[in-house]
Amino acid sequence: MLKKSPWWNLLMRVHRDEKGAVSLETLLIIGAIALPILIFLIKVGWPRVKGYFNQGLQDLEDSRSNATN
């Protein structure tokens, strides 16, 4: 019978360890849910937010010019 090296024992111990599998699966599920939501918010929501702030800045500039007159 062949003598197993310490590296082989370490490799088999790491291979049998399933502690990180649940965390990895959870991260993949969260990513699969969050990625489409993030894409939707960037494509649809960002132009609305940008327009809202641009309109606010325009209103402030108009108010400033009215206040100085």
CHARMM-style PDB file with segment names, atoms N, HN, CA, C and O in Angstrom:
ATOM      1  N   MET     1       0.835  -1.180   0.000  1.00  0.00      PROA
ATOM      2  CA  MET     1       0.000   0.000   0.000  1.00  0.00      PROA
ATOM      3  C   MET     1       0.884   1.248   0.000  1.00  0.00      PROA
ATOM      4  O   MET     1       1.909   1.301   0.680  1.00  0.00      PROA
ATOM      5  N   LEU     2       0.470   2.239  -0.767  1.00  0.00      PROA
ATOM      6  HN  LEU     2      -0.363   2.196  -1.319  1.00  0.00      PROA
ATOM      7  CA  LEU     2       1.232   3.471  -0.880  1.00  0.00      PROA
ATOM      8  C   LEU     2       1.007   4.366   0.328  1.00  0.00      PROA
ATOM      9  O   LEU     2      -0.103   4.473   0.850  1.00  0.00      PROA
ATOM     10  N   LYS     3       2.079   4.999   0.755  1.00  0.00      PROA
ATOM     11  HN  LYS     3       2.980   4.911   0.332  1.00  0.00      PROA
ATOM     12  CA  LYS     3       1.981   5.940   1.864  1.00  0.00      PROA
ATOM     13  C   LYS     3       1.469   7.274   1.317  1.00  0.00      PROA
ATOM     14  O   LYS     3       1.989   7.796   0.331  1.00  0.00      PROA
ATOM     15  N   LYS     4       0.429   7.822   1.982  1.00  0.00      PROA
ATOM     16  HN  LYS     4       0.007   7.399   2.783  1.00  0.00      PROA
ATOM     17  CA  LYS     4      -0.150   9.083   1.533  1.00  0.00      PROA
ATOM     18  C   LYS     4       0.650  10.245   2.101  1.00  0.00      PROA
ATOM     19  O   LYS     4       1.047  10.239   3.267  1.00  0.00      PROA
ATOM     20  N   SER     5       0.875  11.234   1.259  1.00  0.00      PROA
ATOM     21  HN  SER     5       0.552  11.239   0.312  1.00  0.00      PROA
ATOM     22  CA  SER     5       1.656  12.397   1.694  1.00  0.00      PROA
ATOM     23  C   SER     5       0.783  13.333   2.523  1.00  0.00      PROA
ATOM     24  O   SER     5      -0.444  13.257   2.457  1.00  0.00      PROA
ATOM     25  N   PRO     6       1.401  14.211   3.299  1.00  0.00      PROA
ATOM     26  CA  PRO     6       0.636  15.194   4.069  1.00  0.00      PROA
ATOM     27  C   PRO     6      -0.182  16.119   3.161  1.00  0.00      PROA
ATOM     28  O   PRO     6      -1.261  16.573   3.542  1.00  0.00      PROA
ATOM     29  N   TRP     7       0.332  16.391   1.975  1.00  0.00      PROA
ATOM     30  HN  TRP     7       1.209  16.022   1.666  1.00  0.00      PROA
ATOM     31  CA  TRP     7      -0.419  17.233   1.039  1.00  0.00      PROA
ATOM     32  C   TRP     7      -1.706  16.554   0.609  1.00  0.00      PROA
ATOM     33  O   TRP     7      -2.745  17.200   0.470  1.00  0.00      PROA
ATOM     34  N   TRP     8      -1.630  15.243   0.399  1.00  0.00      PROA
ATOM     35  HN  TRP     8      -0.786  14.718   0.512  1.00  0.00      PROA
ATOM     36  CA  TRP     8      -2.817  14.486  -0.003  1.00  0.00      PROA
ATOM     37  C   TRP     8      -3.860  14.523   1.112  1.00  0.00      PROA
ATOM     38  O   TRP     8      -5.050  14.696   0.846  1.00  0.00      PROA
ATOM     39  N   ASN     9      -3.423  14.364   2.344  1.00  0.00      PROA
ATOM     40  HN  ASN     9      -2.457  14.223   2.561  1.00  0.00      PROA
ATOM     41  CA  ASN     9      -4.352  14.416   3.481  1.00  0.00      PROA
ATOM     42  C   ASN     9      -5.000  15.791   3.592  1.00  0.00      PROA
ATOM     43  O   ASN     9      -6.201  15.895   3.842  1.00  0.00      PROA
ATOM     44  N   LEU    10      -4.204  16.850   3.405  1.00  0.00      PROA
ATOM     45  HN  LEU    10      -3.229  16.766   3.202  1.00  0.00      PROA
ATOM     46  CA  LEU    10      -4.738  18.210   3.455  1.00  0.00      PROA
ATOM     47  C   LEU    10      -5.747  18.436   2.328  1.00  0.00      PROA
ATOM     48  O   LEU    10      -6.813  19.009   2.552  1.00  0.00      PROA
ATOM     49  N   LEU    11      -5.412  17.991   1.134  1.00  0.00      PROA
ATOM     50  HN  LEU    11      -4.545  17.526   0.953  1.00  0.00      PROA
ATOM     51  CA  LEU    11      -6.311  18.144  -0.006  1.00  0.00      PROA
ATOM     52  C   LEU    11      -7.634  17.416   0.231  1.00  0.00      PROA
ATOM     53  O   LEU    11      -8.696  17.960  -0.069  1.00  0.00      PROA
ATOM     54  N   MET    12      -7.585  16.230   0.748  1.00  0.00      PROA
ATOM     55  HN  MET    12      -6.721  15.789   0.992  1.00  0.00      PROA
ATOM     56  CA  MET    12      -8.811  15.466   1.001  1.00  0.00      PROA
ATOM     57  C   MET    12      -9.628  16.111   2.121  1.00  0.00      PROA
ATOM     58  O   MET    12     -10.858  16.119   2.055  1.00  0.00      PROA
ATOM     59  N   ARG    13      -8.975  16.643   3.135  1.00  0.00      PROA
ATOM     60  HN  ARG    13      -7.976  16.635   3.189  1.00  0.00      PROA
ATOM     61  CA  ARG    13      -9.686  17.302   4.231  1.00  0.00      PROA
ATOM     62  C   ARG    13     -10.396  18.563   3.727  1.00  0.00      PROA
ATOM     63  O   ARG    13     -11.542  18.818   4.097  1.00  0.00      PROA
ATOM     64  N   VAL    14      -9.726  19.342   2.892  1.00  0.00      PROA
ATOM     65  HN  VAL    14      -8.795  19.135   2.591  1.00  0.00      PROA
ATOM     66  CA  VAL    14     -10.338  20.551   2.332  1.00  0.00      PROA
ATOM     67  C   VAL    14     -11.473  20.169   1.389  1.00  0.00      PROA
ATOM     68  O   VAL    14     -12.511  20.829   1.379  1.00  0.00      PROA
ATOM     69  N   HSD    15     -11.295  19.130   0.609  1.00  0.00      PROA
ATOM     70  HN  HSD    15     -10.451  18.594   0.617  1.00  0.00      PROA
ATOM     71  CA  HSD    15     -12.310  18.695  -0.346  1.00  0.00      PROA
ATOM     72  C   HSD    15     -13.586  18.218   0.364  1.00  0.00      PROA
ATOM     73  O   HSD    15     -14.689  18.438  -0.138  1.00  0.00      PROA
ATOM     74  N   ARG    16     -13.447  17.581   1.503  1.00  0.00      PROA
ATOM     75  HN  ARG    16     -12.552  17.401   1.911  1.00  0.00      PROA
ATOM     76  CA  ARG    16     -14.614  17.079   2.237  1.00  0.00      PROA
ATOM     77  C   ARG    16     -15.309  18.154   3.053  1.00  0.00      PROA
ATOM     78  O   ARG    16     -16.458  17.976   3.456  1.00  0.00      PROA
ATOM     79  N   ASP    17     -14.628  19.274   3.304  1.00  0.00      PROA
ATOM     80  HN  ASP    17     -13.694  19.419   2.977  1.00  0.00      PROA
ATOM     81  CA  ASP    17     -15.190  20.353   4.122  1.00  0.00      PROA
ATOM     82  C   ASP    17     -16.260  21.093   3.319  1.00  0.00      PROA
ATOM     83  O   ASP    17     -15.978  21.609   2.238  1.00  0.00      PROA
ATOM     84  N   GLU    18     -17.491  21.145   3.847  1.00  0.00      PROA
ATOM     85  HN  GLU    18     -17.720  20.726   4.726  1.00  0.00      PROA
ATOM     86  CA  GLU    18     -18.595  21.782   3.142  1.00  0.00      PROA
ATOM     87  C   GLU    18     -19.102  23.028   3.861  1.00  0.00      PROA
ATOM     88  O   GLU    18     -20.213  23.482   3.584  1.00  0.00      PROA
ATOM     89  N   LYS    19     -18.326  23.583   4.763  1.00  0.00      PROA
ATOM     90  HN  LYS    19     -17.424  23.214   4.987  1.00  0.00      PROA
ATOM     91  CA  LYS    19     -18.766  24.748   5.527  1.00  0.00      PROA
ATOM     92  C   LYS    19     -19.006  25.964   4.634  1.00  0.00      PROA
ATOM     93  O   LYS    19     -19.963  26.705   4.858  1.00  0.00      PROA
ATOM     94  N   GLY    20     -18.175  26.181   3.646  1.00  0.00      PROA
ATOM     95  HN  GLY    20     -17.398  25.579   3.464  1.00  0.00      PROA
ATOM     96  CA  GLY    20     -18.300  27.358   2.797  1.00  0.00      PROA
ATOM     97  C   GLY    20     -19.328  27.222   1.699  1.00  0.00      PROA
ATOM     98  O   GLY    20     -19.665  28.212   1.050  1.00  0.00      PROA
ATOM     99  N   ALA    21     -19.843  26.010   1.468  1.00  0.00      PROA
ATOM    100  HN  ALA    21     -19.569  25.206   1.995  1.00  0.00      PROA
ATOM    101  CA  ALA    21     -20.779  25.793   0.371  1.00  0.00      PROA
ATOM    102  C   ALA    21     -22.079  26.556   0.582  1.00  0.00      PROA
ATOM    103  O   ALA    21     -22.619  27.125  -0.366  1.00  0.00      PROA
ATOM    104  N   VAL    22     -22.583  26.577   1.793  1.00  0.00      PROA
ATOM    105  HN  VAL    22     -22.144  26.114   2.563  1.00  0.00      PROA
ATOM    106  CA  VAL    22     -23.839  27.270   2.078  1.00  0.00      PROA
ATOM    107  C   VAL    22     -23.653  28.769   1.890  1.00  0.00      PROA
ATOM    108  O   VAL    22     -24.526  29.434   1.332  1.00  0.00      PROA
ATOM    109  N   SER    23     -22.542  29.302   2.341  1.00  0.00      PROA
ATOM    110  HN  SER    23     -21.833  28.762   2.794  1.00  0.00      PROA
ATOM    111  CA  SER    23     -22.276  30.729   2.173  1.00  0.00      PROA
ATOM    112  C   SER    23     -22.168  31.092   0.704  1.00  0.00      PROA
ATOM    113  O   SER    23     -22.697  32.116   0.272  1.00  0.00      PROA
ATOM    114  N   LEU    24     -21.492  30.265  -0.058  1.00  0.00      PROA
ATOM    115  HN  LEU    24     -21.062  29.433   0.292  1.00  0.00      PROA
ATOM    116  CA  LEU    24     -21.342  30.526  -1.483  1.00  0.00      PROA
ATOM    117  C   LEU    24     -22.684  30.464  -2.193  1.00  0.00      PROA
ATOM    118  O   LEU    24     -22.983  31.317  -3.029  1.00  0.00      PROA
ATOM    119  N   GLU    25     -23.489  29.472  -1.873  1.00  0.00      PROA
ATOM    120  HN  GLU    25     -23.246  28.779  -1.194  1.00  0.00      PROA
ATOM    121  CA  GLU    25     -24.814  29.368  -2.484  1.00  0.00      PROA
ATOM    122  C   GLU    25     -25.672  30.567  -2.125  1.00  0.00      PROA
ATOM    123  O   GLU    25     -26.402  31.083  -2.972  1.00  0.00      PROA
ATOM    124  N   THR    26     -25.594  31.015  -0.881  1.00  0.00      PROA
ATOM    125  HN  THR    26     -25.001  30.596  -0.193  1.00  0.00      PROA
ATOM    126  CA  THR    26     -26.367  32.181  -0.449  1.00  0.00      PROA
ATOM    127  C   THR    26     -25.928  33.420  -1.212  1.00  0.00      PROA
ATOM    128  O   THR    26     -26.769  34.200  -1.658  1.00  0.00      PROA
ATOM    129  N   LEU    27     -24.631  33.612  -1.368  1.00  0.00      PROA
ATOM    130  HN  LEU    27     -23.947  32.978  -1.006  1.00  0.00      PROA
ATOM    131  CA  LEU    27     -24.134  34.762  -2.117  1.00  0.00      PROA
ATOM    132  C   LEU    27     -24.578  34.718  -3.573  1.00  0.00      PROA
ATOM    133  O   LEU    27     -24.923  35.752  -4.145  1.00  0.00      PROA
ATOM    134  N   LEU    28     -24.575  33.547  -4.173  1.00  0.00      PROA
ATOM    135  HN  LEU    28     -24.296  32.707  -3.708  1.00  0.00      PROA
ATOM    136  CA  LEU    28     -25.013  33.427  -5.561  1.00  0.00      PROA
ATOM    137  C   LEU    28     -26.499  33.749  -5.702  1.00  0.00      PROA
ATOM    138  O   LEU    28     -26.899  34.400  -6.667  1.00  0.00      PROA
ATOM    139  N   ILE    29     -27.308  33.306  -4.766  1.00  0.00      PROA
ATOM    140  HN  ILE    29     -26.982  32.777  -3.982  1.00  0.00      PROA
ATOM    141  CA  ILE    29     -28.744  33.603  -4.808  1.00  0.00      PROA
ATOM    142  C   ILE    29     -28.980  35.095  -4.620  1.00  0.00      PROA
ATOM    143  O   ILE    29     -29.777  35.692  -5.344  1.00  0.00      PROA
ATOM    144  N   ILE    30     -28.298  35.700  -3.658  1.00  0.00      PROA
ATOM    145  HN  ILE    30     -27.651  35.215  -3.070  1.00  0.00      PROA
ATOM    146  CA  ILE    30     -28.448  37.143  -3.436  1.00  0.00      PROA
ATOM    147  C   ILE    30     -28.000  37.913  -4.675  1.00  0.00      PROA
ATOM    148  O   ILE    30     -28.651  38.880  -5.070  1.00  0.00      PROA
ATOM    149  N   GLY    31     -26.917  37.503  -5.280  1.00  0.00      PROA
ATOM    150  HN  GLY    31     -26.387  36.717  -4.959  1.00  0.00      PROA
ATOM    151  CA  GLY    31     -26.438  38.156  -6.502  1.00  0.00      PROA
ATOM    152  C   GLY    31     -27.419  38.008  -7.653  1.00  0.00      PROA
ATOM    153  O   GLY    31     -27.624  38.947  -8.423  1.00  0.00      PROA
ATOM    154  N   ALA    32     -28.027  36.832  -7.772  1.00  0.00      PROA
ATOM    155  HN  ALA    32     -27.860  36.070  -7.147  1.00  0.00      PROA
ATOM    156  CA  ALA    32     -28.994  36.610  -8.846  1.00  0.00      PROA
ATOM    157  C   ALA    32     -30.247  37.456  -8.659  1.00  0.00      PROA
ATOM    158  O   ALA    32     -30.909  37.804  -9.637  1.00  0.00      PROA
ATOM    159  N   ILE    33     -30.575  37.787  -7.430  1.00  0.00      PROA
ATOM    160  HN  ILE    33     -30.037  37.505  -6.636  1.00  0.00      PROA
ATOM    161  CA  ILE    33     -31.733  38.638  -7.169  1.00  0.00      PROA
ATOM    162  C   ILE    33     -31.346  40.113  -7.280  1.00  0.00      PROA
ATOM    163  O   ILE    33     -32.095  40.905  -7.853  1.00  0.00      PROA
ATOM    164  N   ALA    34     -30.199  40.485  -6.744  1.00  0.00      PROA
ATOM    165  HN  ALA    34     -29.591  39.842  -6.278  1.00  0.00      PROA
ATOM    166  CA  ALA    34     -29.808  41.896  -6.679  1.00  0.00      PROA
ATOM    167  C   ALA    34     -29.366  42.451  -8.029  1.00  0.00      PROA
ATOM    168  O   ALA    34     -29.598  43.628  -8.305  1.00  0.00      PROA
ATOM    169  N   LEU    35     -28.746  41.650  -8.867  1.00  0.00      PROA
ATOM    170  HN  LEU    35     -28.558  40.693  -8.643  1.00  0.00      PROA
ATOM    171  CA  LEU    35     -28.230  42.148 -10.134  1.00  0.00      PROA
ATOM    172  C   LEU    35     -29.328  42.679 -11.053  1.00  0.00      PROA
ATOM    173  O   LEU    35     -29.177  43.783 -11.575  1.00  0.00      PROA
ATOM    174  N   PRO    36     -30.425  41.953 -11.278  1.00  0.00      PROA
ATOM    175  CA  PRO    36     -31.490  42.529 -12.122  1.00  0.00      PROA
ATOM    176  C   PRO    36     -32.118  43.774 -11.508  1.00  0.00      PROA
ATOM    177  O   PRO    36     -32.483  44.703 -12.230  1.00  0.00      PROA
ATOM    178  N   ILE    37     -32.248  43.802 -10.190  1.00  0.00      PROA
ATOM    179  HN  ILE    37     -31.952  43.048  -9.604  1.00  0.00      PROA
ATOM    180  CA  ILE    37     -32.803  44.995  -9.537  1.00  0.00      PROA
ATOM    181  C   ILE    37     -31.869  46.181  -9.748  1.00  0.00      PROA
ATOM    182  O   ILE    37     -32.329  47.282 -10.050  1.00  0.00      PROA
ATOM    183  N   LEU    38     -30.584  45.974  -9.595  1.00  0.00      PROA
ATOM    184  HN  LEU    38     -30.210  45.079  -9.349  1.00  0.00      PROA
ATOM    185  CA  LEU    38     -29.609  47.036  -9.791  1.00  0.00      PROA
ATOM    186  C   LEU    38     -29.619  47.535 -11.231  1.00  0.00      PROA
ATOM    187  O   LEU    38     -29.566  48.741 -11.471  1.00  0.00      PROA
ATOM    188  N   ILE    39     -29.686  46.623 -12.179  1.00  0.00      PROA
ATOM    189  HN  ILE    39     -29.729  45.644 -11.984  1.00  0.00      PROA
ATOM    190  CA  ILE    39     -29.741  47.013 -13.591  1.00  0.00      PROA
ATOM    191  C   ILE    39     -30.999  47.829 -13.862  1.00  0.00      PROA
ATOM    192  O   ILE    39     -30.937  48.840 -14.563  1.00  0.00      PROA
ATOM    193  N   PHE    40     -32.133  47.409 -13.322  1.00  0.00      PROA
ATOM    194  HN  PHE    40     -32.184  46.588 -12.753  1.00  0.00      PROA
ATOM    195  CA  PHE    40     -33.384  48.143 -13.507  1.00  0.00      PROA
ATOM    196  C   PHE    40     -33.283  49.547 -12.919  1.00  0.00      PROA
ATOM    197  O   PHE    40     -33.702  50.519 -13.549  1.00  0.00      PROA
ATOM    198  N   LEU    41     -32.727  49.654 -11.712  1.00  0.00      PROA
ATOM    199  HN  LEU    41     -32.386  48.865 -11.201  1.00  0.00      PROA
ATOM    200  CA  LEU    41     -32.609  50.964 -11.087  1.00  0.00      PROA
ATOM    201  C   LEU    41     -31.691  51.895 -11.871  1.00  0.00      PROA
ATOM    202  O   LEU    41     -31.956  53.093 -11.967  1.00  0.00      PROA
ATOM    203  N   ILE    42     -30.630  51.359 -12.423  1.00  0.00      PROA
ATOM    204  HN  ILE    42     -30.415  50.386 -12.345  1.00  0.00      PROA
ATOM    205  CA  ILE    42     -29.713  52.188 -13.195  1.00  0.00      PROA
ATOM    206  C   ILE    42     -30.360  52.637 -14.500  1.00  0.00      PROA
ATOM    207  O   ILE    42     -30.236  53.797 -14.891  1.00  0.00      PROA
ATOM    208  N   LYS    43     -31.049  51.719 -15.174  1.00  0.00      PROA
ATOM    209  HN  LYS    43     -31.149  50.776 -14.856  1.00  0.00      PROA
ATOM    210  CA  LYS    43     -31.649  52.041 -16.474  1.00  0.00      PROA
ATOM    211  C   LYS    43     -32.878  52.930 -16.345  1.00  0.00      PROA
ATOM    212  O   LYS    43     -33.051  53.849 -17.145  1.00  0.00      PROA
ATOM    213  N   VAL    44     -33.729  52.683 -15.367  1.00  0.00      PROA
ATOM    214  HN  VAL    44     -33.589  51.936 -14.717  1.00  0.00      PROA
ATOM    215  CA  VAL    44     -35.008  53.390 -15.253  1.00  0.00      PROA
ATOM    216  C   VAL    44     -34.964  54.476 -14.189  1.00  0.00      PROA
ATOM    217  O   VAL    44     -35.412  55.597 -14.430  1.00  0.00      PROA
ATOM    218  N   GLY    45     -34.437  54.161 -13.030  1.00  0.00      PROA
ATOM    219  HN  GLY    45     -34.072  53.251 -12.834  1.00  0.00      PROA
ATOM    220  CA  GLY    45     -34.487  55.084 -11.907  1.00  0.00      PROA
ATOM    221  C   GLY    45     -33.507  56.227 -11.999  1.00  0.00      PROA
ATOM    222  O   GLY    45     -33.845  57.351 -11.627  1.00  0.00      PROA
ATOM    223  N   TRP    46     -32.302  55.979 -12.482  1.00  0.00      PROA
ATOM    224  HN  TRP    46     -32.027  55.066 -12.783  1.00  0.00      PROA
ATOM    225  CA  TRP    46     -31.281  57.015 -12.491  1.00  0.00      PROA
ATOM    226  C   TRP    46     -31.681  58.224 -13.333  1.00  0.00      PROA
ATOM    227  O   TRP    46     -31.476  59.348 -12.875  1.00  0.00      PROA
ATOM    228  N   PRO    47     -32.240  58.066 -14.536  1.00  0.00      PROA
ATOM    229  CA  PRO    47     -32.655  59.259 -15.291  1.00  0.00      PROA
ATOM    230  C   PRO    47     -33.698  60.092 -14.544  1.00  0.00      PROA
ATOM    231  O   PRO    47     -33.680  61.319 -14.634  1.00  0.00      PROA
ATOM    232  N   ARG    48     -34.594  59.451 -13.817  1.00  0.00      PROA
ATOM    233  HN  ARG    48     -34.608  58.454 -13.744  1.00  0.00      PROA
ATOM    234  CA  ARG    48     -35.589  60.196 -13.042  1.00  0.00      PROA
ATOM    235  C   ARG    48     -34.944  60.953 -11.894  1.00  0.00      PROA
ATOM    236  O   ARG    48     -35.273  62.114 -11.653  1.00  0.00      PROA
ATOM    237  N   VAL    49     -34.033  60.309 -11.188  1.00  0.00      PROA
ATOM    238  HN  VAL    49     -33.765  59.366 -11.384  1.00  0.00      PROA
ATOM    239  CA  VAL    49     -33.341  60.973 -10.077  1.00  0.00      PROA
ATOM    240  C   VAL    49     -32.508  62.138 -10.612  1.00  0.00      PROA
ATOM    241  O   VAL    49     -32.514  63.226 -10.038  1.00  0.00      PROA
ATOM    242  N   LYS    50     -31.798  61.906 -11.704  1.00  0.00      PROA
ATOM    243  HN  LYS    50     -31.794  61.021 -12.170  1.00  0.00      PROA
ATOM    244  CA  LYS    50     -30.980  62.944 -12.313  1.00  0.00      PROA
ATOM    245  C   LYS    50     -31.839  64.123 -12.765  1.00  0.00      PROA
ATOM    246  O   LYS    50     -31.466  65.279 -12.564  1.00  0.00      PROA
ATOM    247  N   GLY    51     -32.987  63.831 -13.374  1.00  0.00      PROA
ATOM    248  HN  GLY    51     -33.290  62.892 -13.537  1.00  0.00      PROA
ATOM    249  CA  GLY    51     -33.897  64.898 -13.791  1.00  0.00      PROA
ATOM    250  C   GLY    51     -34.441  65.683 -12.613  1.00  0.00      PROA
ATOM    251  O   GLY    51     -34.578  66.905 -12.684  1.00  0.00      PROA
ATOM    252  N   TYR    52     -34.752  64.989 -11.533  1.00  0.00      PROA
ATOM    253  HN  TYR    52     -34.641  63.996 -11.475  1.00  0.00      PROA
ATOM    254  CA  TYR    52     -35.266  65.646 -10.328  1.00  0.00      PROA
ATOM    255  C   TYR    52     -34.236  66.630  -9.762  1.00  0.00      PROA
ATOM    256  O   TYR    52     -34.582  67.762  -9.424  1.00  0.00      PROA
ATOM    257  N   PHE    53     -32.985  66.206  -9.661  1.00  0.00      PROA
ATOM    258  HN  PHE    53     -32.704  65.286  -9.936  1.00  0.00      PROA
ATOM    259  CA  PHE    53     -31.958  67.093  -9.130  1.00  0.00      PROA
ATOM    260  C   PHE    53     -31.620  68.218 -10.104  1.00  0.00      PROA
ATOM    261  O   PHE    53     -31.377  69.346  -9.677  1.00  0.00      PROA
ATOM    262  N   ASN    54     -31.602  67.931 -11.395  1.00  0.00      PROA
ATOM    263  HN  ASN    54     -31.799  67.014 -11.741  1.00  0.00      PROA
ATOM    264  CA  ASN    54     -31.356  68.994 -12.373  1.00  0.00      PROA
ATOM    265  C   ASN    54     -32.454  70.046 -12.318  1.00  0.00      PROA
ATOM    266  O   ASN    54     -32.176  71.241 -12.412  1.00  0.00      PROA
ATOM    267  N   GLN    55     -33.701  69.608 -12.165  1.00  0.00      PROA
ATOM    268  HN  GLN    55     -33.927  68.637 -12.089  1.00  0.00      PROA
ATOM    269  CA  GLN    55     -34.815  70.548 -12.042  1.00  0.00      PROA
ATOM    270  C   GLN    55     -34.669  71.383 -10.768  1.00  0.00      PROA
ATOM    271  O   GLN    55     -34.944  72.583 -10.781  1.00  0.00      PROA
ATOM    272  N   GLY    56     -34.246  70.771  -9.689  1.00  0.00      PROA
ATOM    273  HN  GLY    56     -34.023  69.796  -9.678  1.00  0.00      PROA
ATOM    274  CA  GLY    56     -34.019  71.496  -8.448  1.00  0.00      PROA
ATOM    275  C   GLY    56     -32.923  72.539  -8.593  1.00  0.00      PROA
ATOM    276  O   GLY    56     -33.061  73.660  -8.104  1.00  0.00      PROA
ATOM    277  N   LEU    57     -31.833  72.175  -9.266  1.00  0.00      PROA
ATOM    278  HN  LEU    57     -31.721  71.264  -9.664  1.00  0.00      PROA
ATOM    279  CA  LEU    57     -30.758  73.138  -9.499  1.00  0.00      PROA
ATOM    280  C   LEU    57     -31.222  74.288 -10.386  1.00  0.00      PROA
ATOM    281  O   LEU    57     -30.865  75.443 -10.153  1.00  0.00      PROA
ATOM    282  N   GLN    58     -32.014  73.969 -11.396  1.00  0.00      PROA
ATOM    283  HN  GLN    58     -32.304  73.031 -11.585  1.00  0.00      PROA
ATOM    284  CA  GLN    58     -32.545  75.010 -12.282  1.00  0.00      PROA
ATOM    285  C   GLN    58     -33.454  75.959 -11.505  1.00  0.00      PROA
ATOM    286  O   GLN    58     -33.395  77.174 -11.699  1.00  0.00      PROA
ATOM    287  N   ASP    59     -34.300  75.406 -10.621  1.00  0.00      PROA
ATOM    288  HN  ASP    59     -34.348  74.419 -10.463  1.00  0.00      PROA
ATOM    289  CA  ASP    59     -35.176  76.239  -9.793  1.00  0.00      PROA
ATOM    290  C   ASP    59     -34.363  77.140  -8.872  1.00  0.00      PROA
ATOM    291  O   ASP    59     -34.712  78.304  -8.677  1.00  0.00      PROA
ATOM    292  N   LEU    60     -33.276  76.607  -8.304  1.00  0.00      PROA
ATOM    293  HN  LEU    60     -32.993  75.662  -8.463  1.00  0.00      PROA
ATOM    294  CA  LEU    60     -32.425  77.426  -7.436  1.00  0.00      PROA
ATOM    295  C   LEU    60     -31.768  78.560  -8.228  1.00  0.00      PROA
ATOM    296  O   LEU    60     -31.686  79.690  -7.745  1.00  0.00      PROA
ATOM    297  N   GLU    61     -31.305  78.262  -9.429  1.00  0.00      PROA
ATOM    298  HN  GLU    61     -31.372  77.345  -9.821  1.00  0.00      PROA
ATOM    299  CA  GLU    61     -30.688  79.314 -10.246  1.00  0.00      PROA
ATOM    300  C   GLU    61     -31.705  80.382 -10.621  1.00  0.00      PROA
ATOM    301  O   GLU    61     -31.389  81.571 -10.605  1.00  0.00      PROA
ATOM    302  N   ASP    62     -32.928  79.967 -10.958  1.00  0.00      PROA
ATOM    303  HN  ASP    62     -33.185  79.000 -10.971  1.00  0.00      PROA
ATOM    304  CA  ASP    62     -33.972  80.935 -11.294  1.00  0.00      PROA
ATOM    305  C   ASP    62     -34.324  81.790 -10.076  1.00  0.00      PROA
ATOM    306  O   ASP    62     -34.514  83.000 -10.200  1.00  0.00      PROA
ATOM    307  N   SER    63     -34.409  81.166  -8.907  1.00  0.00      PROA
ATOM    308  HN  SER    63     -34.255  80.183  -8.806  1.00  0.00      PROA
ATOM    309  CA  SER    63     -34.724  81.914  -7.678  1.00  0.00      PROA
ATOM    310  C   SER    63     -33.602  82.885  -7.339  1.00  0.00      PROA
ATOM    311  O   SER    63     -33.866  83.990  -6.866  1.00  0.00      PROA
ATOM    312  N   ARG    64     -32.366  82.495  -7.572  1.00  0.00      PROA
ATOM    313  HN  ARG    64     -32.151  81.597  -7.957  1.00  0.00      PROA
ATOM    314  CA  ARG    64     -31.247  83.362  -7.277  1.00  0.00      PROA
ATOM    315  C   ARG    64     -31.264  84.589  -8.184  1.00  0.00      PROA
ATOM    316  O   ARG    64     -31.021  85.707  -7.729  1.00  0.00      PROA
ATOM    317  N   SER    65     -31.549  84.375  -9.464  1.00  0.00      PROA
ATOM    318  HN  SER    65     -31.746  83.467  -9.833  1.00  0.00      PROA
ATOM    319  CA  SER    65     -31.570  85.518 -10.369  1.00  0.00      PROA
ATOM    320  C   SER    65     -32.756  86.437 -10.052  1.00  0.00      PROA
ATOM    321  O   SER    65     -32.655  87.652 -10.221  1.00  0.00      PROA
ATOM    322  N   ASN    66     -33.864  85.873  -9.598  1.00  0.00      PROA
ATOM    323  HN  ASN    66     -33.946  84.886  -9.461  1.00  0.00      PROA
ATOM    324  CA  ASN    66     -35.014  86.686  -9.205  1.00  0.00      PROA
ATOM    325  C   ASN    66     -34.720  87.456  -7.911  1.00  0.00      PROA
ATOM    326  O   ASN    66     -35.189  88.582  -7.744  1.00  0.00      PROA
ATOM    327  N   ALA    67     -33.955  86.863  -7.005  1.00  0.00      PROA
ATOM    328  HN  ALA    67     -33.574  85.948  -7.140  1.00  0.00      PROA
ATOM    329  CA  ALA    67     -33.653  87.500  -5.735  1.00  0.00      PROA
ATOM    330  C   ALA    67     -32.669  88.665  -5.920  1.00  0.00      PROA
ATOM    331  O   ALA    67     -32.736  89.649  -5.184  1.00  0.00      PROA
ATOM    332  N   THR    68     -31.765  88.561  -6.886  1.00  0.00      PROA
ATOM    333  HN  THR    68     -31.710  87.761  -7.484  1.00  0.00      PROA
ATOM    334  CA  THR    68     -30.786  89.636  -7.101  1.00  0.00      PROA
ATOM    335  C   THR    68     -31.381  90.811  -7.856  1.00  0.00      PROA
ATOM    336  O   THR    68     -30.820  91.906  -7.827  1.00  0.00      PROA
ATOM    337  N   ASN    69     -32.500  90.610  -8.527  1.00  0.00      PROA
ATOM    338  HN  ASN    69     -32.956  89.721  -8.550  1.00  0.00      PROA
ATOM    339  CA  ASN    69     -33.130  91.700  -9.291  1.00  0.00      PROA
ATOM    340  C   ASN    69     -33.953  92.585  -8.428  1.00  0.00      PROA
ATOM    341  OT1 ASN    69     -34.547  93.546  -8.918  1.00  0.00      PROA
TER     342      ASN     69
END
